[in-house]
């Protein structure tokens, strides 16, 4: 799932993730695990 962000700042990214995740079916939404590590920090 991709989310378009207006800026690369933390607030914009969080809001984009919230908008996208709300489009998921309720059961799938509840099964999400939010990655908080640095593994994807360097992803282009």
N, C-alpha and C positions, 0 to 999 in steps of 0.2 A: 504494500500500500504506500503510495507516495502522497506527500502533502506539500503544496506550494506555500512558501513563506515569503513575507514581504521584505523582511530583513533577516540577518543572521544573528540578531540579538536573542537572548534567552526568552524574553517575553513573547516575541513573534513565533519562535519555534514551539513553545509550549501551547500557545493558542491554536496554531495549525494542527498540532497533534491532537488536541482536544476535539477540534472540529471533525477531523478525519475519524477518530475513534468512535465518535457518537453515531457514525453511519453504519457501524457494525451491528449485527444482530445481538440482542441482549446477552444471550448465553456466551457468545464469542467475546463480547466486550468484557464480561466478568472473568474470562480466562486469560486476559492479557497480563503479561509480566513486563514491567517497564525496566529496561536496562539502564543502570545508573553507573556502569563502569566506564573505563576509558578506552575499551577495545575499538569502538567505532569513532573515536575522536578525530582520527586522521583520515577518515573515509572521504573521498572526493565526491 
